[in-house]
Amino acid sequence: MRELSLQIGVEILHQKSEPKNIVLMANDYYQLQNLHTSNAAGLLIDCNQSIIIDKPDEKICKEFVYSRRCIVKFEDSTGKKYFLGTQEFPALVTIVPDLNVARLNIKCKMLKSPFI
């Protein structure tokens, strides 16, 4: 069984300057799950996730108060990388801070599974 790294990479897209990379730390082990849904556009993979992370600094929390278009990067124990979101269909990411931790909310629909 492969375990996912506690480091989560977030690349913010569509900035006036070059894309910005942020590294967040998961507070505990987590699982990535996806759900196949069908609609008028065809089959979509619903990759919505909610992950408890260590509370990032205030500047990052303020930047993610509202949804940001991002590509979220995960890595497993073998070094294989998984991505939620693409340049064409980015994931919408928010961070909801709490007292000592924060919640990383990812809303993403993809045309193919990120695990392929």
C-alpha positions as a Markdown table, in Angstrom:
| # | Residue | x | y | z |
|---|---|---|---|---|
| 1 | Met | 0.0 | 0.0 | 0.0 |
| 2 | Arg | 1.3 | 3.4 | -0.9 |
| 3 | Glu | 1.1 | 6.3 | 1.6 |
| 4 | Leu | 0.8 | 9.9 | 0.6 |
| 5 | Ser | 3.4 | 12.4 | 1.7 |
| 6 | Leu | 2.3 | 14.9 | 4.4 |
| 7 | Gln | 3.7 | 17.7 | 2.1 |
| 8 | Ile | 1.0 | 19.1 | -0.3 |
| 9 | Gly | 2.1 | 21.4 | -3.1 |
| 10 | Val | -0.3 | 24.1 | -4.3 |
| 11 | Glu | 0.5 | 26.1 | -7.5 |
| 12 | Ile | -1.7 | 29.2 | -7.9 |
| 13 | Leu | -2.5 | 29.8 | -11.5 |
| 14 | His | -3.7 | 32.9 | -13.4 |
| 15 | Gln | -1.6 | 35.4 | -11.4 |
| 16 | Lys | -0.4 | 38.7 | -12.9 |
| 17 | Ser | 3.1 | 37.5 | -12.2 |
| 18 | Glu | 4.4 | 34.0 | -12.7 |
| 19 | Pro | 2.6 | 31.0 | -11.0 |
| 20 | Lys | 3.2 | 30.8 | -7.2 |
| 21 | Asn | 4.1 | 27.6 | -5.5 |
| 22 | Ile | 3.2 | 27.0 | -1.8 |
| 23 | Val | 4.0 | 23.9 | 0.3 |
| 24 | Leu | 1.5 | 23.0 | 3.0 |
| 25 | Met | 1.9 | 20.3 | 5.6 |
| 26 | Ala | -0.9 | 17.8 | 6.4 |
| 27 | Asn | -1.7 | 17.5 | 10.1 |
| 28 | Asp | -2.5 | 13.8 | 9.9 |
| 29 | Tyr | -2.7 | 11.0 | 7.4 |
| 30 | Tyr | -5.3 | 11.4 | 4.7 |
| 31 | Gln | -6.8 | 9.6 | 1.7 |
| 32 | Leu | -7.6 | 10.9 | -1.7 |
| 33 | Gln | -10.9 | 9.6 | -3.0 |
| 34 | Asn | -12.8 | 10.4 | -6.2 |
| 35 | Leu | -16.3 | 9.8 | -7.3 |
| 36 | His | -17.4 | 9.2 | -10.9 |
| 37 | Thr | -20.4 | 11.4 | -11.9 |
| 38 | Ser | -22.3 | 11.6 | -15.1 |
| 39 | Asn | -24.0 | 14.7 | -16.5 |
| 40 | Ala | -24.8 | 16.3 | -19.9 |
| 41 | Ala | -21.1 | 16.9 | -20.6 |
| 42 | Gly | -20.3 | 13.2 | -20.1 |
| 43 | Leu | -18.4 | 11.3 | -17.4 |
| 44 | Leu | -16.6 | 13.5 | -14.8 |
| 45 | Ile | -14.4 | 12.6 | -11.9 |
| 46 | Asp | -15.4 | 14.5 | -8.7 |
| 47 | Cys | -12.2 | 15.0 | -6.7 |
| 48 | Asn | -13.4 | 17.2 | -3.9 |
| 49 | Gln | -11.3 | 16.9 | -0.8 |
| 50 | Ser | -11.1 | 18.4 | 2.7 |
| 51 | Ile | -7.7 | 17.9 | 4.4 |
| 52 | Ile | -6.7 | 19.1 | 7.9 |
| 53 | Ile | -3.3 | 20.9 | 7.6 |
| 54 | Asp | -0.9 | 22.7 | 9.9 |
| 55 | Lys | -1.9 | 26.3 | 10.1 |
| 56 | Pro | 0.0 | 28.3 | 7.5 |
| 57 | Asp | 1.2 | 31.8 | 8.2 |
| 58 | Glu | -1.3 | 34.6 | 8.1 |
| 59 | Lys | -0.3 | 35.9 | 4.7 |
| 60 | Ile | -1.1 | 32.5 | 3.1 |
| 61 | Cys | -4.4 | 32.2 | 5.0 |
| 62 | Lys | -5.5 | 35.7 | 3.7 |
| 63 | Glu | -4.6 | 34.8 | 0.2 |
| 64 | Phe | -6.9 | 31.7 | 0.3 |
| 65 | Val | -9.8 | 33.4 | 2.0 |
| 66 | Tyr | -11.7 | 33.1 | -1.3 |
| 67 | Ser | -11.3 | 30.4 | -3.9 |
| 68 | Arg | -8.1 | 30.4 | -5.9 |
| 69 | Arg | -7.5 | 28.5 | -9.2 |
| 70 | Cys | -4.7 | 26.0 | -8.5 |
| 71 | Ile | -3.0 | 22.8 | -9.3 |
| 72 | Val | -2.6 | 20.7 | -6.1 |
| 73 | Lys | 0.3 | 18.2 | -6.0 |
| 74 | Phe | 0.5 | 15.1 | -3.9 |
| 75 | Glu | 3.4 | 12.5 | -3.8 |
| 76 | Asp | 3.3 | 8.9 | -2.6 |
| 77 | Ser | 6.0 | 6.9 | -0.8 |
| 78 | Thr | 7.4 | 5.7 | -4.2 |
| 79 | Gly | 7.9 | 9.2 | -5.5 |
| 80 | Lys | 4.9 | 9.1 | -7.9 |
| 81 | Lys | 3.1 | 12.4 | -8.2 |
| 82 | Tyr | -0.6 | 13.0 | -8.4 |
| 83 | Phe | -2.3 | 16.2 | -9.5 |
| 84 | Leu | -5.7 | 17.6 | -8.8 |
| 85 | Gly | -6.6 | 20.2 | -11.4 |
| 86 | Thr | -5.0 | 21.1 | -14.7 |
| 87 | Gln | -4.2 | 24.4 | -16.6 |
| 88 | Glu | -7.5 | 24.0 | -18.5 |
| 89 | Phe | -9.6 | 22.9 | -15.5 |
| 90 | Pro | -8.0 | 24.1 | -12.3 |
| 91 | Ala | -9.0 | 23.1 | -8.8 |
| 92 | Leu | -10.6 | 25.7 | -6.6 |
| 93 | Val | -8.8 | 25.9 | -3.3 |
| 94 | Thr | -9.6 | 27.6 | 0.0 |
| 95 | Ile | -8.0 | 27.5 | 3.4 |
| 96 | Val | -10.2 | 27.9 | 6.5 |
| 97 | Pro | -8.0 | 28.6 | 9.5 |
| 98 | Asp | -8.9 | 27.5 | 13.0 |
| 99 | Leu | -7.0 | 28.0 | 16.3 |
| 100 | Asn | -4.1 | 25.6 | 15.7 |
| 101 | Val | -4.9 | 23.9 | 12.4 |
| 102 | Ala | -6.6 | 24.8 | 9.2 |
| 103 | Arg | -8.8 | 23.0 | 6.6 |
| 104 | Leu | -7.6 | 22.8 | 3.0 |
| 105 | Asn | -10.8 | 22.6 | 0.9 |
| 106 | Ile | -10.3 | 21.4 | -2.7 |
| 107 | Lys | -13.1 | 21.5 | -5.3 |
| 108 | Cys | -12.1 | 19.8 | -8.5 |
| 109 | Lys | -13.8 | 18.0 | -11.4 |
| 110 | Met | -11.6 | 16.2 | -13.9 |
| 111 | Leu | -12.1 | 14.5 | -17.2 |
| 112 | Lys | -9.8 | 11.6 | -16.2 |
| 113 | Ser | -8.8 | 10.0 | -12.9 |
| 114 | Pro | -5.7 | 11.6 | -11.2 |
| 115 | Phe | -4.6 | 8.1 | -10.3 |
| 116 | Ile | -3.9 | 7.0 | -13.8 |
